[in-house]
Amino acid sequence: MSSKNKSFQLFFIGIVFSILVYFINPLAFDIKANTVFAVAFLMIFLWITEALPMAVTAMLPIILFPLFNILPIKDTAKSYGDPIIFLFMGGFFLGLAIEKWNLHKRIALNIIHKTGTNGNKIVLGFILATGSLSMWLSNTATTMMMFPIAMSVIHVMQENNKDGNIKNFSITLMLAIAYSSNLGGIATIIGTPPNVAYVGYIKEHLTIEIPFMKWMLLCMPLSIVLLLTLYFLMVKIMYPNKIKSDIKTENYIYEEIKKLGKISIPEKRVLLIFGFTAFLWIFQSLINKLLPIKLDDTIVAMICAILLFVIPSGNENQEILKWKDTHAMPWGILILFGGGLALAKGLETVGIIQLLGSSVAAIAPQNIFLLILLVTTISVFISELLSNVAQVIIFAPVVTSIAISMHVHPLLLGIPMTLGASCAGMLPMGTPPNAIAFSSGKIELKDMLKTGFIMNIISILLISIFCYFMLPLLGLIR
């Protein structure tokens, strides 16, 4: 069966099932709520089966909500222009500029050069480089960038190192770039799409703003602890390689850095804009108090974006970014966010979210820590099968409603759910970085299942502990 026929058949099956859901009405909703439930069923079915591109599925509310009198077209369309979408757009532009001028490769190679070239130090270098880049670039782009470098290093080690366990080294290095991309992304709001999706939802529906700096104060230490745990787990316990420093590997890294030459003027200017943007994100509250202006994360991101198109690169009289560079930008992610916000708005409007939350709350554990642990566990393991962005879009309203029903602050459940969605490590389809690393042929499925399961358990415990103790200390909940 061709992929086109399969997509059409899945789309048709999804429509048939959603119509059956509407007429059977298994949860005895009123007509309007039942209509939204059927639309939600269709969208979730299409997201899970990937019968259509996810962004295409996300556009269905624009047609179906006004058509069935759920929400007017103007109210539905507002979700696709939410400020949080422009925050992520600014982050995408910054990532494009870093990639365009090869700054990402320079950062990665220099970190590896500094950490050393024995087996364990190379792995540590890749974890630090990948995790650091993924805090600001998409995890998929980061993995794609690190993948050929990792494969080259493995080749050099196979050619020149006769001692030690090359197989274990190869497994570790491939898993390192996949997991570090996932875990590094949780450190900042723009590091991975689920973070942006949740921050946008909570701001839109509960008017709760999570400052960029406070997210970093919570999640960057968590990210660092997870990355270091990943390192020790793989090189000390699961896959020891016992490979010593080798002059040829050192020469390879050195030659790659040498090819890049001195840091260029465009790279310096991208770094300057990056530093300026980070400064505004971190100190925006202080700036707002001192000056008669009102900065927020989205405004800062768009200032950064516009500067990238305005400031000359210093190279052949061209700007740092040109509009044609944005052809490589994942515009579909932005539409996906909008569709998720629109679906959540529809579910909330007809009362389904509130009903679901109160129903789950009735059977949930009363101990807050156990509740956080339960939500995080469900989130981590569901993310093995469901797109992490779609997962957060679907579950953000649910956990918020559960929290409200149980008189718990929504962030105590929402942030662990969001962070858990980025920690899938057991299956190649869990995240794009997992799939990229698995495609190397260096990893067997049993290796990913075993390592991913252990990292899932560690992630669940650390996320739950960090959120339970740190959210009150940072003043994010009262």
C-alpha positions as CSV (number, residue, x, y, z in Angstrom):
1,M,0.0,0.0,0.0
2,S,1.4,3.4,-1.0
3,S,1.9,6.1,1.7
4,K,-0.7,8.3,-0.1
5,N,-3.3,5.6,0.0
6,K,-2.5,4.8,3.7
7,S,-2.9,8.5,4.6
8,F,-6.2,8.7,2.8
9,Q,-7.5,5.5,4.5
10,L,-6.4,6.7,7.9
11,F,-8.0,10.1,7.4
12,F,-11.3,8.4,6.3
13,I,-11.2,6.0,9.3
14,G,-10.6,9.0,11.6
15,I,-13.7,10.7,10.2
16,V,-15.8,7.6,10.5
17,F,-14.8,7.0,14.1
18,S,-15.4,10.7,15.1
19,I,-18.9,10.5,13.5
20,L,-19.5,7.3,15.5
21,V,-18.3,9.0,18.7
22,Y,-20.7,11.9,18.0
23,F,-23.8,9.7,17.5
24,I,-23.0,7.2,20.3
25,N,-22.1,10.0,22.7
26,P,-20.4,7.7,25.2
27,L,-20.0,10.3,27.9
28,A,-23.6,11.7,27.5
29,F,-22.5,15.3,26.7
30,D,-24.9,17.9,25.6
31,I,-24.9,18.6,21.8
32,K,-22.3,21.3,21.7
33,A,-19.9,19.5,24.1
34,N,-20.3,16.3,22.1
35,T,-19.5,18.1,18.9
36,V,-16.2,19.4,20.4
37,F,-15.4,16.0,21.8
38,A,-15.9,14.4,18.3
39,V,-13.6,17.1,16.8
40,A,-11.0,16.5,19.5
41,F,-11.2,12.8,18.9
42,L,-10.6,13.3,15.2
43,M,-7.6,15.6,15.7
44,I,-6.0,13.4,18.3
45,F,-6.5,10.3,16.1
46,L,-4.9,12.1,13.1
47,W,-2.0,13.4,15.3
48,I,-1.3,9.9,16.7
49,T,-1.5,8.1,13.3
50,E,0.2,11.0,11.5
51,A,-2.3,10.5,8.7
52,L,-1.9,14.1,7.8
53,P,1.0,16.5,8.6
54,M,0.5,17.6,12.2
55,A,0.2,21.2,11.2
56,V,-2.5,20.4,8.7
57,T,-4.5,18.6,11.4
58,A,-4.0,21.7,13.6
59,M,-5.9,23.8,11.1
60,L,-9.1,21.8,11.4
61,P,-10.6,24.1,14.2
62,I,-10.5,27.0,11.7
63,I,-13.1,25.1,9.6
64,L,-15.0,23.0,12.1
65,F,-15.4,25.3,15.1
66,P,-17.2,28.1,13.1
67,L,-19.0,25.5,10.9
68,F,-20.6,23.8,13.9
69,N,-21.1,27.0,16.0
70,I,-18.6,26.1,18.6
71,L,-16.6,29.4,18.3
72,P,-16.8,32.3,15.9
73,I,-14.1,32.4,13.2
74,K,-12.5,35.5,14.8
75,D,-12.2,33.9,18.2
76,T,-10.8,30.7,16.7
77,A,-8.3,32.5,14.5
78,K,-6.9,34.4,17.6
79,S,-5.3,31.3,18.8
80,Y,-3.1,31.1,15.7
81,G,-1.7,34.6,16.4
82,D,-1.1,34.1,20.1
83,P,1.9,36.0,21.5
84,I,3.6,32.8,22.5
85,I,3.8,31.8,18.9
86,F,5.9,34.9,18.1
87,L,8.1,34.1,21.1
88,F,9.0,30.7,19.5
89,M,9.3,32.4,16.1
90,G,12.0,34.7,17.5
91,G,13.8,31.6,18.9
92,F,13.6,30.0,15.5
93,F,15.2,33.0,13.8
94,L,18.0,33.1,16.3
95,G,18.6,29.4,15.7
96,L,18.7,29.9,12.0
97,A,21.3,32.7,12.3
98,I,23.5,30.5,14.5
99,E,23.3,27.6,12.0
100,K,23.7,29.9,8.9
101,W,27.1,31.2,10.1
102,N,28.4,27.9,11.5
103,L,28.6,29.2,15.0
104,H,27.0,26.0,16.3
105,K,29.8,23.8,14.9
106,R,32.5,26.1,16.3
107,I,30.9,25.9,19.8
108,A,30.5,22.1,19.6
109,L,34.0,21.4,18.4
110,N,35.7,23.7,20.9
111,I,33.8,22.1,23.8
112,I,35.0,18.7,22.7
113,H,38.5,20.0,22.2
114,K,38.5,21.4,25.8
115,T,37.2,18.2,27.4
116,G,39.9,16.0,25.9
117,T,39.9,13.0,23.6
118,N,39.8,9.8,25.7
119,G,36.6,7.9,25.3
120,N,34.8,9.2,28.4
121,K,35.9,12.8,27.8
122,I,34.7,12.7,24.2
123,V,31.3,11.5,25.4
124,L,31.3,14.3,28.1
125,G,32.2,16.8,25.4
126,F,29.3,15.7,23.2
127,I,26.9,15.8,26.1
128,L,27.9,19.3,27.1
129,A,28.0,20.6,23.5
130,T,24.7,19.1,22.5
131,G,22.9,20.0,25.8
132,S,24.2,23.6,25.6
133,L,23.1,24.1,22.0
134,S,19.7,22.4,22.6
135,M,18.9,25.0,25.2
136,W,18.6,27.5,22.3
137,L,18.1,25.5,19.2
138,S,15.5,22.9,18.4
139,N,16.4,19.4,19.6
140,T,16.1,18.1,16.0
141,A,18.4,20.7,14.5
142,T,20.9,20.2,17.3
143,T,21.0,16.4,16.8
144,M,21.2,16.8,13.0
145,M,24.2,19.1,13.5
146,M,26.0,16.8,16.0
147,F,25.2,13.6,14.1
148,P,27.8,13.9,11.3
149,I,30.5,15.1,13.8
150,A,29.8,12.1,16.1
151,M,29.9,9.6,13.1
152,S,33.2,11.1,12.0
153,V,34.7,10.8,15.5
154,I,33.5,7.1,15.7
155,H,35.2,6.5,12.4
156,V,38.5,8.0,13.5
157,M,38.4,6.0,16.8
158,Q,37.7,2.8,14.9
159,E,40.6,3.4,12.5
160,N,43.2,4.5,15.1
161,N,42.3,2.9,18.5
162,K,42.8,-0.8,18.9
163,D,42.3,-0.8,22.7
164,G,39.1,-0.4,24.5
165,N,35.5,-1.2,23.6
166,I,34.6,0.7,20.4
167,K,31.1,-0.8,20.3
168,N,30.2,0.6,23.7
169,F,31.8,3.9,22.7
170,S,29.6,4.1,19.6
171,I,26.4,3.2,21.4
172,T,27.2,5.8,24.1
173,L,28.0,8.6,21.7
174,M,24.9,8.1,19.6
175,L,22.6,7.9,22.6
176,A,24.4,10.9,24.1
177,I,23.5,13.2,21.3
178,A,19.9,12.1,21.2
179,Y,19.3,12.2,25.0
180,S,21.3,15.4,25.5
181,S,19.2,17.2,22.8
182,N,16.1,16.2,24.6
183,L,17.3,17.0,28.1
184,G,19.1,20.2,27.2
185,G,15.9,21.6,25.6
186,I,14.0,21.6,28.9
187,A,16.4,24.3,30.4
188,T,14.8,27.3,28.6
189,I,11.3,28.2,27.5
190,I,12.4,28.3,23.8
191,G,14.5,25.1,24.1
192,T,11.8,22.7,23.0
193,P,8.3,23.2,21.6
194,P,6.4,21.6,24.6
195,N,7.8,24.3,26.9
196,V,6.5,27.1,24.6
197,A,3.1,25.3,24.2
198,Y,2.6,25.1,27.9
199,V,3.8,28.6,28.8
200,G,1.4,29.9,26.1
201,Y,-1.5,27.8,27.4
202,I,-1.1,28.8,31.0
203,K,-0.8,32.5,30.1
204,E,-3.8,32.4,27.8
205,H,-6.2,30.5,30.1
206,L,-5.1,31.4,33.6
207,T,-3.1,34.7,33.0
208,I,-0.1,33.1,34.8
209,E,3.2,34.4,33.3
210,I,6.3,32.3,33.8
211,P,9.3,34.6,33.5
212,F,12.1,33.4,31.3
213,M,14.6,33.7,34.1
214,K,12.5,31.8,36.6
215,W,12.0,28.9,34.2
216,M,15.8,28.8,33.8
217,L,16.4,28.9,37.5
218,L,14.2,25.9,37.9
219,C,15.0,23.9,34.8
220,M,18.6,24.6,34.0
221,P,19.9,23.0,37.2
222,L,17.5,20.1,36.5
223,S,18.8,19.8,33.0
224,I,22.4,19.8,34.1
225,V,21.8,17.2,36.8
226,L,20.0,15.0,34.2
227,L,22.9,15.4,31.7
228,L,25.6,14.5,34.3
229,T,23.5,11.6,35.4
230,L,23.2,10.4,31.8
231,Y,27.0,10.6,31.5
232,F,27.8,8.6,34.6
233,L,25.1,6.0,33.9
234,M,26.4,5.3,30.4
235,V,30.2,5.5,30.7
236,K,30.6,4.2,34.2
237,I,27.8,1.6,34.5
238,M,26.1,0.5,31.3
239,Y,28.7,1.0,28.5
240,P,32.3,1.5,29.8
241,N,34.6,1.9,26.8
242,K,38.1,2.1,28.5
243,I,39.4,4.1,25.5
244,K,42.5,6.2,26.3
245,S,43.5,9.5,24.6
246,D,44.7,9.1,21.0
247,I,46.8,11.7,19.1
248,K,45.0,11.0,15.8
249,T,41.6,11.8,17.3
250,E,43.0,15.0,18.9
251,N,44.4,15.9,15.4
252,Y,41.0,15.3,13.8
253,I,39.2,17.6,16.2
254,Y,42.0,20.2,15.9
255,E,41.9,20.1,12.0
256,E,38.1,20.6,12.0
257,I,38.5,23.6,14.2
258,K,41.4,24.9,12.0
259,K,39.1,24.6,8.9
260,L,36.7,27.0,10.5
261,G,39.5,29.6,10.9
262,K,39.2,32.6,13.2
263,I,35.8,33.6,14.4
264,S,34.2,35.6,11.7
265,I,32.6,39.0,11.9
266,P,29.1,37.5,11.2
267,E,29.6,35.0,14.0
268,K,30.6,37.8,16.4
269,R,27.5,39.8,15.5
270,V,25.2,36.8,16.0
271,L,26.9,36.2,19.4
272,L,26.4,39.9,20.3
273,I,22.6,39.7,19.4
274,F,22.3,36.4,21.3
275,G,24.0,37.9,24.4
276,F,21.8,41.0,24.1
277,T,18.6,38.9,23.8
278,A,19.6,36.7,26.8
279,F,20.4,39.8,28.8
280,L,16.9,41.2,28.1
281,W,15.2,37.9,28.9
282,I,17.0,37.6,32.2
283,F,16.8,41.2,33.4
284,Q,13.4,42.3,31.9
285,S,11.7,42.6,35.3
286,L,14.4,45.0,36.5
287,I,14.4,47.0,33.3
288,N,10.6,47.3,33.5
289,K,10.9,48.7,37.0
290,L,13.7,51.2,36.1
291,L,12.3,52.4,32.7
292,P,8.8,53.4,31.6
293,I,8.5,50.4,29.2
294,K,6.9,47.0,29.3
295,L,9.1,44.2,28.1
296,D,8.0,40.6,28.0
297,D,9.5,37.4,26.6
298,T,7.7,37.8,23.2
299,I,8.7,41.4,22.7
300,V,12.4,40.5,23.5
301,A,12.3,37.6,21.0
302,M,10.9,39.8,18.3
303,I,13.5,42.5,19.0
304,C,16.1,39.8,18.5
305,A,14.4,38.6,15.3
306,I,14.2,42.0,13.7
307,L,17.8,42.9,14.6
308,L,18.9,39.7,12.7
309,F,17.4,41.1,9.6
310,V,18.6,44.7,10.1
311,I,22.2,44.4,11.2
312,P,24.7,43.8,8.4
313,S,26.7,40.6,8.7
314,G,29.9,42.3,7.8
315,N,30.3,39.7,5.0
316,E,29.7,40.9,1.4
317,N,27.3,43.7,2.5
318,Q,24.5,41.3,3.5
319,E,22.3,41.1,6.6
320,I,22.8,38.4,9.2
321,L,19.5,36.8,8.0
322,K,17.7,37.2,4.7
323,W,14.1,36.3,4.3
324,K,15.1,33.4,2.0
325,D,16.9,31.8,5.0
326,T,13.5,31.3,6.7
327,H,12.6,28.7,4.1
328,A,14.3,26.2,6.4
329,M,12.2,27.3,9.4
330,P,9.6,24.8,10.7
331,W,6.6,27.0,10.1
332,G,4.3,24.0,10.7
333,I,5.3,24.0,14.4
334,L,3.8,27.5,14.8
335,I,0.5,26.4,13.2
336,L,0.5,23.3,15.4
337,F,0.7,25.5,18.5
338,G,-2.2,27.6,17.2
339,G,-4.3,24.6,16.5
340,G,-3.6,23.2,20.0
341,L,-4.6,26.5,21.6
342,A,-7.7,26.6,19.5
343,L,-8.7,23.0,20.5
344,A,-8.0,23.8,24.2
345,K,-10.2,26.9,23.9
346,G,-13.0,24.9,22.3
347,L,-12.8,22.1,25.0
348,E,-12.8,24.7,27.7
349,T,-15.7,26.7,26.3
350,V,-18.1,23.7,26.4
351,G,-16.9,22.6,29.8
352,I,-15.2,19.3,28.9
353,I,-11.9,20.2,30.4
354,Q,-13.4,21.1,33.7
355,L,-15.5,17.9,33.8
356,L,-12.5,15.7,32.9
357,G,-10.4,17.4,35.6
358,S,-12.9,16.9,38.3
359,S,-13.5,13.3,37.4
360,V,-9.7,12.4,37.5
361,A,-9.3,14.5,40.7
362,A,-11.9,12.2,42.4
363,I,-9.6,9.2,42.0
364,A,-6.2,10.9,42.2
365,P,-3.9,10.5,45.3
366,Q,-4.4,13.3,47.8
367,N,-0.7,13.5,48.6
368,I,0.7,16.3,46.5
369,F,4.1,14.7,45.8
370,L,2.5,11.4,44.8
371,L,0.2,13.3,42.5
372,I,3.2,15.1,40.9
373,L,4.9,11.7,40.6
374,L,1.9,10.2,38.9
375,V,1.5,13.0,36.4
376,T,5.2,13.0,35.5
377,T,5.2,9.2,35.1
378,I,2.2,9.2,32.8
379,S,3.7,12.1,30.8
380,V,7.1,10.5,30.3
381,F,5.8,7.1,29.1
382,I,3.0,8.6,26.9
383,S,5.7,10.7,25.2
384,E,7.2,7.4,23.9
385,L,4.3,7.0,21.6
386,L,2.8,10.5,21.1
387,S,4.4,13.6,19.7
388,N,5.6,15.7,22.7
389,V,4.1,18.9,21.3
390,A,0.7,17.2,20.7
391,Q,0.9,15.6,24.1
392,V,1.3,19.0,25.9
393,I,-1.4,20.5,23.8
394,I,-3.8,17.7,24.8
395,F,-2.8,17.3,28.4
396,A,-2.2,20.9,29.5
397,P,-5.9,21.7,29.9
398,V,-6.5,18.3,31.6
399,V,-3.8,18.6,34.3
400,T,-4.8,22.3,34.9
401,S,-8.4,21.2,35.5
402,I,-7.2,18.4,37.8
403,A,-5.1,20.9,39.8
404,I,-8.0,23.4,40.1
405,S,-10.4,20.6,41.2
406,M,-8.0,19.5,43.9
407,H,-7.1,23.0,45.0
408,V,-3.5,22.6,43.9
409,H,-1.6,25.3,42.1
410,P,-1.7,24.4,38.3
411,L,2.1,24.8,37.8
412,L,2.7,22.0,40.3
413,L,1.2,19.6,37.8
414,G,1.6,21.4,34.6
415,I,5.4,22.0,34.6
416,P,6.2,18.3,35.5
417,M,3.8,17.2,32.8
418,T,5.6,19.5,30.3
419,L,9.1,18.5,31.3
420,G,8.2,14.8,31.2
421,A,7.0,15.1,27.6
422,S,10.6,15.9,26.6
423,C,12.2,12.9,28.3
424,A,11.2,10.0,26.0
425,G,14.2,7.7,25.5
426,M,13.0,4.2,25.0
427,L,11.8,4.1,21.4
428,P,13.1,5.6,18.1
429,M,9.8,7.2,17.5
430,G,9.7,8.9,20.9
431,T,11.4,12.0,19.6
432,P,13.1,13.0,16.4
433,P,16.6,13.0,18.0
434,N,16.0,9.3,19.1
435,A,15.1,8.5,15.5
436,I,18.2,10.3,14.1
437,A,20.5,8.5,16.5
438,F,18.9,5.1,15.8
439,S,19.4,5.6,12.1
440,S,23.1,5.5,12.6
441,G,23.0,1.7,12.8
442,K,25.3,1.9,15.9
443,I,22.4,1.2,18.4
444,E,20.3,-1.9,18.8
445,L,16.7,-1.4,19.9
446,K,17.5,-3.3,23.1
447,D,20.2,-0.7,24.0
448,M,17.7,2.2,23.5
449,L,15.0,0.3,25.5
450,K,17.3,-0.5,28.4
451,T,19.0,2.9,28.6
452,G,15.8,4.8,27.9
453,F,13.8,3.0,30.6
454,I,16.4,3.7,33.2
455,M,16.7,7.4,32.2
456,N,12.9,7.6,32.2
457,I,12.8,6.5,35.8
458,I,15.6,8.9,36.8
459,S,13.9,11.7,34.9
460,I,10.5,11.0,36.7
461,L,12.1,11.1,40.1
462,L,14.3,14.2,39.5
463,I,11.5,16.2,37.8
464,S,9.1,15.4,40.6
465,I,11.6,16.3,43.3
466,F,12.8,19.5,41.6
467,C,9.2,20.8,41.0
468,Y,7.9,19.9,44.4
469,F,10.7,21.7,46.3
470,M,11.8,24.4,43.9
471,L,8.5,25.9,42.6
472,P,7.6,27.3,46.0
473,L,11.2,28.5,46.6
474,L,11.3,30.4,43.3
475,G,8.0,32.1,44.1
476,L,6.3,30.6,41.1
477,I,3.6,29.2,43.3
478,R,2.1,30.5,46.6
